[in-house]
Amino acid sequence: MPRTIAEKILGAHAGRDVSAGDIVVAAVDFTMGQDGTSMMIIDELERLGAERVFDRERFAMVIDHSAPSPVAGTSRIHAKMRAAADKYGSLLYDIGEGICHQIVPEHGHVLPGDLVVGADSHTCTYGALNAAATGVGSTDLAAAAYTGKLWFKAPESMRIICRGALPNGSYSKDLALHLVGDIGADGATYRSVEFAGEAIAALSVDARFTICNMAVEMGAKFGIMEADEKMLKWIEGRAAGAHAGPARPTAPDAGARYVEVREYDVSRLGPQVAKPHTVDNVVPVEEVAGAAIQQGVIGTCTNGRVEDFEAAAKILAGRRVDRHTRLICVPASKAVLIEVIERGIHRALLDAGAVFVTPGCGPCVGTHDGIPGDYENVVSTANRNFLGRMGNPEGVNIYLASPATVAASVIEGRIADPRKYLARG
């Protein structure tokens, strides 16, 4: 029987043929928790009486959501994570290393054909590397870290085919927002979404992470892309530790069954913006241009990579952030920050009036580093914009957009179309 990517990966890890709807127990290749979820993971491991994890090279904890710690209570959580990493001999990425969803692939912990679980909903990001990756609860993550296995219900699959080429001024974030807006926040609930087409193939690997990162925003269990030479080259030399086995690129079989297939021509897709307070409330930038903002954010696990800061720097070079507006830049990892500095990208941003904060989640989750004031408007490259997301529920409106749109907007102090700045050079 022809099978989808998700069915084939789950089948390979369960040791039998798998079809959508089957419940299986499958071996996992990597497990991860962050500082918002690892306390419960550790508590559950202790409840299980665990003296070890299934493989110390395949379980990582990442301190990224509140890094460095803003309050004493969080410092206690971080201390407990460090102690647990010592106890189990597992991987720990401490403050300043960056966001889990950048660090895990960056350090070679995910390969094509892998099955990965993380105690964070945006674990689906790793699907850009042809892996079946999904977020789970802390209790399930503890079970997987202890036994090396977890149960799954094989999801139905849908295929999204993106034709054409993105025009100047539009980026992977615009495509991601457009897809979420069209499919809806629950339009792919518990489905595995396969992204394909020449528009996807043309994207850099970093840009592909942006697309798969937002698969969960349409309700998806997995967001997966096929392997190609570009992606395999990105992985070269990154495979880490005990997980340095061969890549297992996985493609769907001809005739695989999809519950839905959608095709999009992206050749005329302009910049997109998600309006408050839902991610699928998406409109072309023209419909919200002129809305006043007080803060811009470039970063997060969706758009905190080198090419994101480069896109913003091209617009901000020789210009200034509006004096009533702030721009916060949050590199997704220390490696990203170093490259941004080495390539001089940071100078255009700093000279324009931006500030850089510690690599990590920063203002996205609202624990520190840029919590907006009451009744302020923010334009951000993050993946969620519900009320209170950034730490202040008092009338804060969050608009989601590409790094280029954020850069154009902070120049004017109101949401702006980036294409006019790119046209000027």
Backbone torsions as a table, in degrees:
resi	resn	phi	psi	omega
1	MET	NA	128.1	178.8
2	PRO	-62.0	142.1	-174.3
3	ARG	-130.5	154.7	176.6
4	THR	-81.2	174.0	179.0
5	ILE	-60.8	-46.2	-178.3
6	ALA	-61.5	-44.5	180.0
7	GLU	-62.2	-39.7	-177.9
8	LYS	-70.5	-40.8	179.5
9	ILE	-68.5	-45.1	178.3
10	LEU	-63.3	-39.0	178.3
11	GLY	-64.0	-42.1	179.3
12	ALA	-62.8	-32.5	-177.7
13	HIS	-89.5	-16.4	176.7
14	ALA	-96.6	-13.4	178.9
15	GLY	77.8	23.9	178.3
16	ARG	-160.5	167.3	176.2
17	ASP	-66.6	138.1	-177.7
18	VAL	-129.8	136.3	174.4
19	SER	-123.2	158.8	178.6
20	ALA	-52.4	133.1	-179.3
21	GLY	98.8	-19.4	178.4
22	ASP	-68.9	144.2	172.6
23	ILE	-104.9	125.1	-174.7
24	VAL	-133.0	158.0	167.5
25	VAL	-105.8	121.0	-172.8
26	ALA	-126.3	144.8	173.7
27	ALA	-71.0	140.2	179.1
28	VAL	-106.8	151.7	-179.1
29	ASP	-93.9	-27.6	-178.8
30	PHE	-156.5	147.3	179.7
31	THR	-134.0	147.7	-174.2
32	MET	-151.5	143.6	171.3
33	GLY	-133.4	154.7	176.7
34	GLN	-117.8	179.5	-170.3
35	ASP	-71.5	-9.4	173.3
36	GLY	-87.3	-14.1	-175.1
37	THR	-126.7	-16.3	-172.5
38	SER	-71.3	-25.1	177.4
39	MET	-58.2	-46.3	179.2
40	MET	-68.3	-34.5	176.8
41	ILE	-62.2	-47.1	-179.6
42	ILE	-63.2	-44.5	178.9
43	ASP	-59.4	-40.3	-179.4
44	GLU	-70.2	-38.9	175.8
45	LEU	-60.8	-39.6	178.0
46	GLU	-67.1	-39.1	178.6
47	ARG	-63.7	-34.2	177.8
48	LEU	-76.0	-8.0	-177.7
49	GLY	73.7	24.6	-176.3
50	ALA	-69.1	128.2	172.2
51	GLU	-103.6	-2.6	-178.0
52	ARG	-154.7	168.5	166.8
53	VAL	-111.0	166.3	-172.5
54	PHE	-62.0	-30.5	178.3
55	ASP	-161.1	115.4	-174.2
56	ARG	-66.6	-17.6	176.7
57	GLU	-87.0	-5.0	-175.4
58	ARG	-119.6	14.5	173.3
59	PHE	-131.8	122.1	-178.9
60	ALA	-127.9	145.2	168.8
61	MET	-116.7	138.5	-175.1
62	VAL	-125.5	126.8	175.5
63	ILE	-95.1	99.6	-173.6
64	ASP	-138.2	-28.5	-173.9
65	HIS	-73.1	-34.2	179.0
66	SER	-134.2	73.0	-172.9
67	ALA	-133.4	123.0	-7.8
68	PRO	-65.3	164.4	-176.1
69	SER	-61.0	132.5	178.8
70	PRO	-90.0	-19.0	-176.3
71	VAL	-144.1	161.9	-175.7
72	ALA	-61.4	-39.1	-179.2
73	GLY	-60.2	-41.3	178.1
74	THR	-67.6	-36.3	177.6
75	SER	-60.1	-35.1	177.9
76	ARG	-67.4	-38.2	176.4
77	ILE	-62.6	-45.5	179.7
78	HIS	-61.2	-41.3	179.4
79	ALA	-62.8	-38.9	179.5
80	LYS	-66.9	-37.1	177.7
81	MET	-65.4	-42.5	179.5
82	ARG	-64.0	-40.8	179.0
83	ALA	-65.8	-39.6	179.6
84	ALA	-66.7	-39.2	178.0
85	ALA	-62.3	-38.3	176.0
86	ASP	-65.2	-42.7	-178.1
87	LYS	-63.2	-46.2	-175.2
88	TYR	-91.9	-9.7	-177.1
89	GLY	68.0	24.1	-175.2
90	SER	-89.6	175.7	-178.3
91	LEU	-77.1	139.6	174.8
92	LEU	-135.5	126.1	172.9
93	TYR	-109.1	111.3	-170.8
94	ASP	-88.6	-175.0	-174.2
95	ILE	-54.8	138.6	177.2
96	GLY	89.8	-12.5	178.6
97	GLU	-72.6	-34.4	176.3
98	GLY	128.5	-167.2	-175.6
99	ILE	-83.8	140.4	-178.2
100	CYS	-50.6	-41.8	-173.5
101	HIS	-78.0	-7.1	168.7
102	GLN	-97.1	-42.2	-175.6
103	ILE	-65.6	-45.1	-174.8
104	VAL	-58.1	-52.4	176.5
105	PRO	-71.2	-35.4	-178.1
106	GLU	-59.5	-35.6	-179.0
107	HIS	-93.6	12.4	171.8
108	GLY	76.2	25.1	-178.8
109	HIS	-85.6	-4.6	-179.6
110	VAL	-128.5	131.7	178.2
111	LEU	-126.7	160.8	176.9
112	PRO	-56.0	138.7	179.5
113	GLY	85.2	-1.5	-178.8
114	ASP	-74.8	159.5	170.4
115	LEU	-118.4	117.6	-171.2
116	VAL	-128.5	139.5	173.4
117	VAL	-126.5	143.2	177.9
118	GLY	-140.3	146.7	177.9
119	ALA	-83.7	60.5	176.9
120	ASP	-164.8	134.8	-171.3
121	SER	-64.6	-24.0	-177.0
122	HIS	-91.9	19.7	174.2
123	THR	-60.5	-21.0	177.4
124	CYS	-59.1	-13.8	177.6
125	THR	-50.8	-37.5	-173.0
126	TYR	-70.1	-8.2	174.7
127	GLY	-60.7	-20.0	175.5
128	ALA	-62.6	-19.1	177.7
129	LEU	-101.1	22.1	176.3
130	ASN	66.6	32.8	176.7
131	ALA	-110.6	151.7	170.3
132	ALA	-91.3	103.9	-173.9
133	ALA	-128.5	137.4	-176.4
134	THR	-150.8	154.1	175.7
135	GLY	-84.0	142.9	177.5
136	VAL	-135.8	168.7	176.8
137	GLY	-72.6	163.4	-176.1
138	SER	-62.7	-36.0	179.4
139	THR	-66.1	-45.0	176.3
140	ASP	-62.7	-38.2	-180.0
141	LEU	-64.5	-40.9	177.8
142	ALA	-61.3	-41.5	178.3
143	ALA	-62.0	-41.9	179.5
144	ALA	-68.1	-40.2	179.2
145	ALA	-66.3	-30.7	-178.8
146	TYR	-80.8	-44.3	-173.1
147	THR	-101.4	-20.2	-175.0
148	GLY	79.9	9.7	-178.8
149	LYS	-138.7	160.7	175.9
150	LEU	-158.0	154.8	177.8
151	TRP	-88.1	147.6	178.7
152	PHE	-139.7	146.4	164.6
153	LYS	-99.4	117.1	-177.6
154	ALA	-60.8	124.0	-176.3
155	PRO	-80.4	154.8	165.5
156	GLU	-67.0	156.4	-177.6
157	SER	-117.0	146.0	169.8
158	MET	-126.0	151.7	-177.2
159	ARG	-118.9	129.7	178.1
160	ILE	-113.5	118.7	-177.7
161	ILE	-110.6	120.7	-177.3
162	CYS	-108.5	113.7	-177.7
163	ARG	-96.5	162.1	175.4
164	GLY	80.0	-163.2	-179.6
165	ALA	-133.9	139.8	178.4
166	LEU	-63.0	133.5	179.2
167	PRO	-75.8	168.1	178.7
168	ASN	-59.0	132.1	-179.7
169	GLY	96.2	-7.9	176.5
170	SER	-114.9	144.5	-171.8
171	TYR	-134.0	178.8	-179.3
172	SER	-58.5	-32.5	179.1
173	LYS	-65.9	-37.2	177.7
174	ASP	-65.0	-39.8	177.5
175	LEU	-65.6	-44.2	179.2
176	ALA	-60.1	-45.6	179.5
177	LEU	-63.9	-41.2	179.6
178	HIS	-61.6	-42.7	179.9
179	LEU	-64.4	-45.1	179.1
180	VAL	-63.2	-41.7	-179.9
181	GLY	-63.4	-37.6	-177.8
182	ASP	-78.6	-41.7	-177.2
183	ILE	-79.8	-33.2	179.5
184	GLY	96.2	158.0	-175.6
185	ALA	-65.4	-21.4	177.8
186	ASP	-123.6	17.0	-175.8
187	GLY	-73.5	-16.2	179.4
188	ALA	-125.5	28.0	-174.9
189	THR	-55.2	127.7	-179.4
190	TYR	53.1	33.6	172.5
191	ARG	-108.4	156.9	167.2
192	SER	-95.4	121.3	-177.8
193	VAL	-101.1	119.6	175.4
194	GLU	-97.7	124.1	178.4
195	PHE	-100.2	130.8	-176.9
196	ALA	-149.1	176.5	178.2
197	GLY	110.0	163.0	-175.6
198	GLU	-65.8	-26.9	178.1
199	ALA	-67.9	-35.0	176.7
200	ILE	-72.1	-44.6	-179.0
201	ALA	-60.4	-30.2	-178.7
202	ALA	-75.1	-17.5	-177.1
203	LEU	-73.6	148.7	169.8
204	SER	-66.4	164.5	177.1
205	VAL	-62.9	-39.8	177.8
206	ASP	-59.1	-41.7	179.2
207	ALA	-67.8	-32.3	177.6
208	ARG	-66.8	-35.6	175.4
209	PHE	-56.7	-39.2	180.0
210	THR	-59.4	-44.1	-179.1
211	ILE	-64.4	-51.3	-176.7
212	CYS	-68.0	-32.2	177.0
213	ASN	-55.4	-38.2	-174.9
214	MET	-93.0	6.7	176.2
215	ALA	-60.2	-36.8	-179.6
216	VAL	-66.9	-21.6	179.5
217	GLU	-73.0	-10.7	170.4
218	MET	-107.3	11.9	175.0
219	GLY	91.8	4.8	-171.7
220	ALA	-70.3	147.9	172.3
221	LYS	-77.9	-48.7	175.6
222	PHE	-125.8	150.0	166.2
223	GLY	-127.2	114.9	-168.1
224	ILE	-128.7	140.5	172.8
225	MET	-118.0	154.2	177.4
226	GLU	-76.5	155.7	177.9
227	ALA	-77.4	145.3	172.3
228	ASP	-144.9	178.3	-176.0
229	GLU	-61.2	-37.7	180.0
230	LYS	-60.1	-46.0	-179.3
231	MET	-70.3	-41.5	-180.0
232	LEU	-64.5	-35.2	176.7
233	LYS	-66.6	-37.7	178.0
234	TRP	-61.2	-36.5	-177.4
235	ILE	-76.4	-26.4	-175.4
236	GLU	-49.2	129.0	176.6
237	GLY	79.7	-2.2	-178.3
238	ARG	-95.7	-22.1	-174.8
239	ALA	-54.2	131.1	-167.7
240	ALA	-115.1	141.0	166.9
241	GLY	51.4	-135.3	-177.7
242	ALA	-68.3	-9.9	-177.3
243	HIS	-101.6	35.0	-176.4
244	ALA	-96.6	27.0	179.5
245	GLY	-73.2	178.6	-178.0
246	PRO	-71.6	148.3	173.5
247	ALA	-69.3	149.8	-179.6
248	ARG	-125.9	70.2	-178.8
249	PRO	-52.8	134.4	-174.6
250	THR	-127.2	123.9	179.0
251	ALA	-118.6	156.2	177.5
252	PRO	-71.8	151.6	174.6
253	ASP	-75.9	150.2	171.9
254	ALA	-61.3	132.7	-179.8
255	GLY	84.8	9.2	176.9
256	ALA	-59.7	146.7	-176.0
257	ARG	-88.5	126.7	176.0
258	TYR	-118.3	137.7	178.2
259	VAL	-71.1	-21.8	179.7
260	GLU	-161.2	142.1	173.0
261	VAL	-126.7	127.6	178.3
262	ARG	-123.5	139.9	176.9
263	GLU	-119.2	140.9	-179.5
264	TYR	-131.8	136.0	170.4
265	ASP	-98.5	112.6	-172.9
266	VAL	-95.0	2.5	-171.6
267	SER	-64.4	-19.9	177.4
268	ARG	-117.3	17.8	-178.8
269	LEU	-75.5	118.2	177.0
270	GLY	-90.2	178.1	177.4
271	PRO	-56.8	139.5	-177.1
272	GLN	-116.7	154.0	177.2
273	VAL	-138.4	132.5	172.0
274	ALA	-92.0	120.3	-179.4
275	LYS	-81.7	158.2	175.3
276	PRO	-59.6	148.1	-0.7
277	HIS	-120.8	31.1	177.2
278	THR	-134.7	148.3	-175.8
279	VAL	-68.2	-28.0	-177.8
280	ASP	-89.8	8.6	177.2
281	ASN	-87.9	65.3	-167.2
282	VAL	-103.3	135.6	178.1
283	VAL	-139.4	160.2	171.3
284	PRO	-61.1	149.6	-175.8
285	VAL	-56.8	-30.3	-178.7
286	GLU	-58.7	-29.7	-176.4
287	GLU	-75.2	-18.2	179.8
288	VAL	-120.8	0.1	179.4
289	ALA	-56.3	134.8	-179.1
290	GLY	100.9	-12.7	177.3
291	ALA	-67.5	126.2	-176.2
292	ALA	-65.7	143.9	174.8
293	ILE	-132.2	155.0	175.8
294	GLN	-115.3	-14.1	-177.6
295	GLN	-149.5	141.8	172.4
296	GLY	-122.1	145.7	178.8
297	VAL	-131.6	126.9	172.6
298	ILE	-118.1	117.2	-178.1
299	GLY	157.6	-149.5	-178.5
300	THR	77.8	174.7	-180.0
301	CYS	-71.4	-8.3	178.8
302	THR	-89.2	-44.4	-174.0
303	ASN	-144.8	52.4	178.2
304	GLY	-115.0	29.7	-175.1
305	ARG	-102.5	172.9	-171.9
306	VAL	-57.3	-46.3	-176.9
307	GLU	-65.3	-23.9	176.9
308	ASP	-69.4	-44.6	178.2
309	PHE	-70.1	-31.8	177.6
310	GLU	-65.2	-41.7	178.6
311	ALA	-62.5	-40.7	178.8
312	ALA	-68.8	-39.9	-178.0
313	ALA	-64.0	-34.2	178.7
314	LYS	-61.9	-33.6	-179.9
315	ILE	-82.7	-38.9	-174.7
316	LEU	-83.2	-16.7	-178.2
317	ALA	-55.9	123.7	179.8
318	GLY	77.8	5.4	179.4
319	ARG	-122.0	173.6	-177.7
320	ARG	-126.6	146.4	170.8
321	VAL	-67.4	135.6	178.6
322	ASP	-51.9	140.3	-172.4
323	ARG	-68.0	-14.5	176.7
324	HIS	-98.6	9.8	-173.3
325	THR	-129.8	147.3	178.0
326	ARG	-113.7	147.8	173.6
327	LEU	-126.5	118.6	-180.0
328	ILE	-109.1	126.6	179.2
329	CYS	-110.1	128.9	-175.2
330	VAL	-129.2	95.7	178.4
331	PRO	-59.8	143.0	-178.6
332	ALA	-71.8	-19.3	177.5
333	SER	-158.1	166.9	176.1
334	LYS	-62.5	-38.3	179.0
335	ALA	-62.2	-39.3	176.5
336	VAL	-63.4	-45.7	179.6
337	LEU	-59.2	-44.9	-179.3
338	ILE	-61.3	-44.2	-179.5
339	GLU	-67.1	-38.3	177.7
340	VAL	-60.8	-38.9	178.5
341	ILE	-71.4	-47.8	-177.1
342	GLU	-61.2	-32.2	179.9
343	ARG	-90.0	0.1	176.4
344	GLY	75.5	9.8	-179.0
345	ILE	-64.5	-33.5	-176.1
346	HIS	-63.8	-28.8	-175.5
347	ARG	-64.8	-42.8	179.7
348	ALA	-62.5	-37.1	-179.2
349	LEU	-72.6	-46.2	179.9
350	LEU	-65.6	-42.6	179.8
351	ASP	-63.4	-27.3	178.6
352	ALA	-79.2	-13.1	178.4
353	GLY	112.7	7.2	178.2
354	ALA	-75.0	160.4	171.5
355	VAL	-122.7	145.2	175.2
356	PHE	-104.2	140.0	175.4
357	VAL	-120.0	172.8	-175.7
358	THR	-54.5	134.5	174.4
359	PRO	-52.1	129.0	-176.5
360	GLY	156.9	-161.3	-176.3
361	CYS	-78.9	-26.0	174.5
362	GLY	53.9	-134.4	-174.2
363	PRO	-73.2	-9.8	-175.0
364	CYS	-56.2	-46.4	-175.7
365	VAL	-91.3	-9.4	173.3
366	GLY	80.4	26.9	176.7
367	THR	-94.8	-25.9	-179.7
368	HIS	-175.2	-175.5	173.2
369	ASP	55.8	58.2	171.7
370	GLY	112.6	34.8	175.6
371	ILE	-68.9	126.8	-177.1
372	PRO	-68.7	156.6	174.8
373	GLY	-78.6	169.4	-179.9
374	ASP	-57.0	134.7	174.1
375	TYR	59.9	27.1	174.5
376	GLU	-91.4	156.7	175.7
377	ASN	-109.1	137.6	-177.8
378	VAL	-126.7	139.7	169.4
379	VAL	-115.1	125.6	-168.0
380	SER	-137.6	152.4	174.8
381	THR	-89.4	11.9	-178.6
382	ALA	-70.1	-174.6	-175.7
383	ASN	-111.4	-4.6	-179.5
384	ARG	-139.8	147.2	-175.5
385	ASN	-139.9	23.9	179.6
386	PHE	-70.3	157.9	-175.4
387	LEU	-58.8	126.9	-180.0
388	GLY	91.2	-4.1	-176.7
389	ARG	-55.5	-40.0	-176.4
390	MET	-93.5	15.8	171.2
391	GLY	101.6	-2.9	179.5
392	ASN	-138.7	108.3	-179.5
393	PRO	-83.2	0.9	-174.9
394	GLU	-80.8	75.1	171.9
395	GLY	73.2	13.9	-179.7
396	VAL	-76.5	129.1	176.6
397	ASN	-106.3	126.6	-178.8
398	ILE	-113.0	122.2	173.4
399	TYR	-103.7	138.5	178.8
400	LEU	-106.3	137.1	-176.5
401	ALA	-159.7	177.1	178.4
402	SER	-76.3	162.9	175.4
403	PRO	-56.9	-36.2	179.5
404	ALA	-66.2	-42.2	178.6
405	THR	-66.4	-38.8	176.3
406	VAL	-61.6	-45.1	-179.0
407	ALA	-60.5	-46.5	179.1
408	ALA	-62.8	-36.9	-175.8
409	SER	-70.4	-39.0	-178.1
410	VAL	-72.1	-23.1	175.0
411	ILE	-65.1	-40.6	-175.1
412	GLU	-94.3	-15.3	-176.1
413	GLY	74.7	17.9	178.4
414	ARG	-159.2	155.3	-176.4
415	ILE	-59.4	131.8	-173.8
416	ALA	-137.8	154.3	177.2
417	ASP	-80.4	123.0	-177.2
418	PRO	-71.2	-17.9	-172.8
419	ARG	-64.1	-29.9	-179.6
420	LYS	-68.3	-30.6	177.9
421	TYR	-78.2	-34.4	177.6
422	LEU	-70.2	-33.8	-179.9
423	ALA	-66.1	-34.1	179.8
424	ARG	-75.4	-23.6	-177.0
425	GLY	80.3	NA	NA
